Amino acid sequence: MPRDLGERSFALLLFLYPRAFRDRFGDEMLAFYRARRAEARHREGGRGTFRLWRHLVLDILISAPIERLRSLDSQREPMTTTAEMEVPWSSPFYLDREETMDALRQDLRFALRTLRARPAFTLIAVITLALGIGATTAIFSVVNAVLLRPMPWPHPERLVLVWGTRDQVKQNGVVFLDYIDWQAQSRSFDALAVMRGQSVNLTGGDQPERIIGSFVSANLFPILGATPEQGRFFTDQETVVATKQPVAVISDDCWRTRFGARPDMIGRTLVLNGVAFTVVGITRPDLHAPLGTPDVWMPIGYYPNAGDLELRGRPGVLVVGRLKPGVRVERAQSDLDAISGRLAQLYPATNTGIGANVQPLVDQIVGPVRTPILIVLGGVGIVLLIACANVANLQLARAAARRRELSLRTALGAARTRLVRQLLTESLLLSIIGGALGILIARWGVTVLATQLTSMVPVNGEIALDGSVLLFASAITLGAGLLFGSAPAWQYSRADVRDALSVRSDAGAPAGRRHSLRGVLVAAQLALSVVLLVSAGLLTRSLFALARVEPGFDPSHTMTLQFRLPAAKYKTEAQIAEMFTRTLEQMRGVPGVENAALVRATPLNGNGESYPYVLADKPVANLQAAPTAQLNVVSPGYFATMRIRRLAGRDFTMDDRAGGIPVAIVNEQLAKRSWPNESAIGKRIRLGGADAAWATIVGVVGTVKHFRLSEDPLDQAYVPYMQRPLIFTEAVVRATGDPTALASAVRGAIWRVDRDQPVWRVRTLDRVLDEARGGPKLTVWLMAAFAVLALVLAAIGVYGVMSYAVARRTQEVGIRMALGARRTQVLGMVLRDGMRTIGIALAAGLVIAAAATRLIASQLFGVSTMDPLTFTMVPILLGLVALAACYIPALRASRVDPIVALRSE
Amino acid sequence: MRRAADPRELLPLTPAVLHILLALADGRRNASEDDHVGRHGYAVAQEVEEMTEGQIRMGPGTLYGSIQRMLTSGLIEEVAKPRSATRGAGGGSDEDERRRYYRLTPLGSRVLELELARLARVVVIARAKHLLHGPEPA
């Protein structure tokens, strides 16, 4: 029967049970697992699976040791009827028979004593474990906060985000009028709510301010299961576009930080975008809105972008829905598909090719961060495994040294099971000490990660060491203890009692099973290190590749800031254009400003739109088939200020005004694609729908990375602001000196034109570019740190095994040297031995890495998953480190004095 | 199989054992005309979960650990596959092949009775001391 990963993991866990128990109940337990898993999937999906595993692991970790103890007991003393009656039943609490407890206490006391007697071993083992467990726990706290903790809404699995689609574009905004039809006709939803986030200008205070607003329909709050802390939320009537009322709800955070939590907030008036709103409610502090909690909510009717609420074909809003109980996403999708089809027939001009895309809200929120987080978790898991292998190796070395002691105890009549238990107790004690220290390390790690990653945690609250994380830490601590403890225990259980009676220790014995087990462990460590180093190498290379990307503009000495004119105040395009012209004049007049310009959206700032375009000399059959260009509205001087290359033609001038000949500038990419063999200058292009004007191309400029540094070159077009004024805009200023020194002067220049105009996001372009490059940085740094840790641990492992092997062969080396072998020959012999293991391990590691890097492919940029440089450098580096770790013991072997060696036991 | 001379020596039962006995006792009564009917492990766990309204949710380790000990002391025994499962076994799934079915032995019934009587006495004492509120048992 084919088994999936979960089933295989569960089967693996069953090995914790004694063999007899496993043979008898293993199949039944597997069937049990399958039934539970089916139940969990049916009920709750992914999170249910996590809960199921938490329960299973806890159950097994409690019951498996009990069964082990029981089977040991039954082996030691033949079972009598009365003894059987005393055997406790099922609960672990019935186990504390005095005898068992005494034995446990004894084991613990003895374990403590042996660990204290070898402080160096104990210290190394504990530190190794603490690093492994600590790092894993810290990363798991992120996994827990971002991927596992339930979303803060009732029945989050029924919440969906509905995108609009336009042909191939699957994540567009939704047309408001289409939304109204969806709401009326669909049968899959309890409710469909609309929201649109946009910053709003708050005036009336000391300084004009910009706060985050959200224009919504009344039913958004019940969908999120929200209740007001004070006052009320909107009524349905208030958010209907035709009968909108100037009422607002503010967030708890906004109430506290902006209004000092004043008690008389309800009923007060806020002037937002020039309109007086009455505050009717305050939300609870724990309310989280999908995609970010705003400062203030207003009825959707006040959404200022003209036309977005009245016209078909204008995708301007986002839709959140709650599915009816039992309705699946697929059904909701086909429901909306059917409605979209009807709308396309009714309104072919605007709705052809327009549809809906229903996505679980949870996926939309955590989707982008899932892969990087899981990659880092995988990386740290490898480190933990390597740490376990190291400790197992140390334990094996020690078990070898203690072989005589243990054999002697066996010969004197100690039950072998008791000795195995003793060894396991020691391992568990080590892992528990390591785990406790690891949790301390994790506490520190979590504080560091939490500050770095707040933006990654979308709505689920903080990254913290909570109950689940601590449970996880305990589980991996015990798991690690069993993992590295089972090696020496298993080995010992096969040891021969006669060893104790033989005079010779195993120093002269040929390399046996014990040695080979250690060899396998160290080979596994090296192979795992290869995987980690290759992954970290590829990620680092892709970070460098991103840093080398030319953005297409010169970010030095420049600063940008954003502002949005309130629509209520600037009603006509002429008013907007006039305001912009005066602002430009004022900014250019500021001392220290070399050049200044206005633009709809600077590159890499998160804003920007794309429109289909058609060419006058190359008509296309329908608009759907037309290519799209990213369109920017700019003022004269923009290209000079940004130092974007001008390749042909001219810049816009103040003569390109409304009523004049419409003009446009296109980028190299668009020009070459459209007219591969002729000049684009003088050609005519139409940007936007059929109602847009034909513009004459007057210039060609270089290509700019606009949305992401990793994007392929886009078709781009520019039009002058006086011919297409927008109320939202950015200013760019190039300074002769330090641009940050100009911030307040430039802000002042805008306020001289309009003293109520808020200005925000004042940043240098250098910083914007840094942030665009910095996205994956943390993933890369973490992976690199783990790779280095893995390298160090693996090197320690190689060193330990080689030292041990050399020590075992002291006598052999002595004989060889007595027979005339030279030092170099001995050195070579030992090194060859080590290199064989290392070579096999590296080869295996490369094969695994070649398969594993496919998992990180989505995170790579500008480097292939099979990047030859990485795949060559990693084995060379690791090989050198391993060789160095072999060299020291080999050197020691070559310096052996034959006489001493022959005498040694 | 070792049997207890006096079932009383097995008391008190752990919650897991008590509930498994209860679950199996139920199964036996429903199928009084068919002696071959028992329940398989997962069905027992589900029954317990339902009886206790989710208060006791047994993991596989706890469940089979208890079953092993109950088998050893003769409280329950394994039975041949019930007919309903054998009937469909022409193309029977591996799952059914693998499942084993358990039912109470007379000793198990007796132990359960004794334990319930013991618990009932505890309840009587608690009531007498006014420690327990709520309706009288029917």
Interface residues (C-beta under 8 A of the other chain):
Chain A: M1 Y17 F21 R24 F25 D27 E28 M29 L30 A31 F32 Y33 R34 A35 R36 H55 L56 L58 D59 I60 I62 S63 A64 I66 E67 M79 T81 E84 M85 V87 P88 W89 S90 S91 Y94
Chain B: R2 A4 A5 E9 L10 L13 T14 P15 A16 V17 H40 G41 Y42 A45 R57 M58 G59 P60 G61 T62 L63 Y64 G65 S66 I67 Q68 R69 T72 S73 D94 E95 R98 R99 R100
